[in-house]
Amino acid sequence: MLAKLTVREYMTPNPVVFKPETDIFEAIRKLMAHKITGAPVVDGQGRILGLFSELDCMKVVARAAYFEEMPGSVQDSMTTDLEEVAGNTSIVELADIFARS
């Protein structure tokens, strides 16, 4: 039964998205306000450039504390090494992809 469920069935139709120039603190507030763990970063045409996640937030905080750097924009800290999957991918296959990465 699980093998028949697809990624499309679990996709958020209108996800929260960030622009590359979005301020880090604004992005963190938005993640918290929407109770989500990450959101895509998109250009002006809606193409995905990366992902800004709570792991990226933790890295920002660690850098800021250790190096006393002020965080910049989302593009400075987003994850860009992403693996794309089609909407018709089975969630079992997706779980396997996650487990391998």
Secondary structure, DSSP 4 states (H G I P E B T S, - for coil): -GGG-BGGGG--SS---B-TT-BHHHHHHHHHHHT-SEEEEE-TT--EEEEEEHHHHHHHHHHHHHH-PPP-BGGGT-B-------TTSBHHHHHHHHHH-
